[in-house]
Amino acid sequence: MSTMEIERLHTSGVYPKRDLEIVRGSGAHVWDADGREYIDCVAGQGVALLGHCNRAVVAAVHTQAERLITCPEVFYNDQRAKALALLVEQAPEGLNRVFLCNSGAEAVEAALKFARLATGRTGFVAAMRGFHGRTFGALSATWESKYRDPFLPLVPGFRHVPFDNLEALSAALDAEIAAVLLEVVQGEGGVRPCSPGYLAGAREVCDQHGALLILDEVQTGCGRTGRMWACQHHGVVPDLMCIGKGVAGGVPMGAVLFGSRTPDLPQGAHGSTFGGNALAAAAAVATLRYIRDQDLPGRAAQLGEWLLGRLREIQSPRIREVRGMGLMIGIELKEKVKPHLLALQDQGVLALPAGPIVLRLLPPLVIEQADLERVVSAIETTLSA
């Protein structure tokens, strides 16, 4: 039986699979089982910030795997300590404590629990079109009904307001709200950056009501938008910040960063068997150092500005709007995006949807401009056909 046949027979069935078997990757390129090369603007749903098989990450994982793979947080560990120090060093000022876990959804779950512990309140406000994960707490904060409805009832206490609408956000806050949870750029919701002043206003409103501000930087973090953290574009520091995806160069890791407004957490209040394991920590150390030393946020800012400009030059009646920040780009169409994703794949470019009509590009931050030229050319051909 072929790989595809085996997966069709035994996989859960919850993933909409494309007829493509990826077997190898290097930088911003992947190869299928037949040896065909693709420019990868999926990048593991935005995980491969450093590209595939980055040498620094590969070497760190190889070395650590021969020393110690797992070590729970009931013991101290050298790699974990280095990862924690690097996260705090590169975090927005004041976020000097870290809870390590395995994914962005787990980070959101932890942040919600920490907010309830810190405030003694139970309610939350999140944004329409927001996406925060598929576990029960994260799903309760997620707005889209297609994700929520099959699993009702969800965790009570969540309110949803229009994104980027400060008046609606202010009206939703009262003495029951523990925290507001927002993305700086809505990813799954269509690659929608918030307006200047919105985050600062959200920060002020939260302070007025005694609520915490949680920012979900799972997709926008670690340089994706042209700054290390997207909130830095707005000069706003959250009380808790959720990260994940590429923080460990492709090895699963998530984290919650927080500061003095979240008091010391009681021992046993939360935990994770694999969170902060030595292998993931070593990969995170290599990744965070590489991002810093190679100034990947600056690279993303430069290439992203160029890419947005080139995409906006495309003359196609199918395009409604091109938007994004750094190397997080959305092309909103006037029609369904799926056929165009498959057409791009035929041209050797892999891309993502962000809802039914938005074509999303999340290339590795190490991608070369020549590859992006090929991506633009393929998109122009596809949307002009």
Helices and strands as residue ranges (DSSP letters): H 3-10, E 22-26, E 29-32, E 37-40, H 43-46, H 55-65, H 78-90, E 97-101, H 104-119, E 123-127, H 136-141, H 145-148, G 149-151, E 158-161, H 166-172, E 177-183, E 185-186, E 192-193, H 198-209, E 212-216, G 230-233, E 240-243, G 245-248, E 254-258, H 278-293, H 296-312, E 319-325, E 328-333, H 338-346, E 349-350, E 352-353, E 358-361, H 369-384
